[in-house]
Amino acid sequence: MIPTLIFDLETIPDIKSIRRLYNLDETLSDFDVVNIANFKRRQKVGHDFLPVHLHQVVAISCVLKTDDRLEVWTLGNEETDEAGILKHFFEGLDKYSPNLVSWNGSGFDLPVLNYRMLANKISSEGIPHAVLIFFHLAFSNPSILYSPLPPIIPSFLFFII
């Protein structure tokens, strides 16, 4: 049986990138920076959910099912930096080569992971080939990812292979 990894990202606004993008002064509080970004986003698209390139990963929660076990854990805490979380996550993908399951993975989780790898200068070396293919396919043609789910998988889960 191919292992299955269900995962979900938890993010916060990337204050450093927002400051750079909007040329905001360092004297502004982080709270004010986020409020400015949210205001600009509402003006542009009618809501304040920031685009994927302005999110910073603070945790990745995981459920791994293999032939002989089921494990649940979260990567990240107050002391863990983003690069460490990302490296640990991709080391797990390399170790288990699992099928990936995520809610809105193609629209949020994997694009955020891609941007944050770039922001943290993390090489794609060692990342499973299937994940790299997914990144390419997701950005070039998101509709290719939608297909009927096997009957044993709840319909609210989205498969990413």
N, C-alpha and C positions, 0 to 999 in steps of 0.2 A: 504494500500500500504506500502510495506517495504521501508524505506528511502534509498536513494542512495547517497553515498559519493564518489565524484571524487576527487582524490588527487594526488599531485606531490611533491616530495622532491627536495630541493635545498641543495647541499652539497659543502663542501670545503675539501681539504686534511686534514687528522687528523695528524697534525704536531707532537704532543706528541707521538702518536703510531709509526709514521715513525721513529722518533729519536730512540725510544726504539728498534724497529725491526732491524734497521741497525746499532745500537750502535753509533749514530752520536753525536758529541760533542755539548754541549749547546752553544758554542760560534758561531756556524754556524747560519747564518740568516735563518728565516723561508723560504725565497725565495730559498736559497741554498739547504735547506732540501727537498723542493718540486722538485727542479731540479734534485737532486740525485735520489729521488724516481722515477721520470719520466724516467730518463736515465736507471735505473735498470729494470724498467718495459719494456721499448722499447727493451732492450737487451734480455729479457726473452720471450716476446710474440709478438714483432713487433709493438706495439702501447703504448701510455703512459696513457691510462685510468686505473687508479688505481683499484685494487680489492675492493670489497664492504667493507671489514673490515678496509680499510684505508680511509673511508669517514666519515666526521662529518656533522651532520644535522644542517643547519643554518635557514631553513624555510620549512614549509609545507603549500602549497597552497591548498585550499579546495573549492569545490562546493557541497553544500548539497541540495538535493531535497527531500522534504517531501510532504505529501498530500496538505498542505496549504501554503507552501512557498518555495522559492529558495534563498539560501544565498551563498555569495562568500566572502572568507576571507583568510588571510595568518597568520599563527602562526609564530612568530619570528620577532625580530628586533634587532638593535644593542645592546640593553640592556638585551635581553632574552638569558639565557643559554640553552644549548642543552637539559639538563634534563627537564627543564620547558616546552620546546616545545613538547618533547615526552610525558610527563605526560598529558599535555593538550590534545594532539591528542588522546591518549588512553582513557581519560575520555570521550571524544566525542563519541568514538566507543562504550564505555560502555553505554552511555546515549541513543544513537539512534539505536544501533545494525544494522547498515546499510549494504546493499550490497556495496562492494568496487569496484571501477573502477579506473584503473590506466594504464598509458602507461608504459610497461615494469615492471609492479609491481612484477611479480614473479622473474624476473632476476636482479632487482636492488632495488626498493623501499622497499619491505618487508624484503629482506635479510639485507639491511642496517639498517632498524628499529630494527630487531632482534639483530644484533651486537651492535648497539648503546644502546639498553636497557641493554645489558650485561655490556658494558663499563661504563655506568652510574649507574649501580647497581639498576636498576628499576625492581621491582618484576613483574612477570606475573600475580599475583593475581589481579583480577578485569578486566583483558583483556578478551574480549568476547571469548568464547570457539571456535567459528568458525574461529577466527583469529589465535588462537593457533593451531588448526587443519591445517589451511593453512600453517603455518610455517613448521609444520612437513611434510606435503605432498610436499611442494615446495622443501625442501631439500632432501627428500627421492626419489621423482619421479616427476620432473618438467613436464613431458609430460602429467600427469593426469589433469593438469589445462587447457589444450586446448580443447575447445569444440565449436560447432557452436554458434554464437551469435543470440539472438532474432532479428527479422527483424526490430524492432524499434530502435535498438542500432546501431550507426554508426560503420562501420567495423574497423575503426582505434582505437577504444577503446577496451581494454582488460578487461574482467570480472574476478574479483577475488572474489570468494564466500567462 
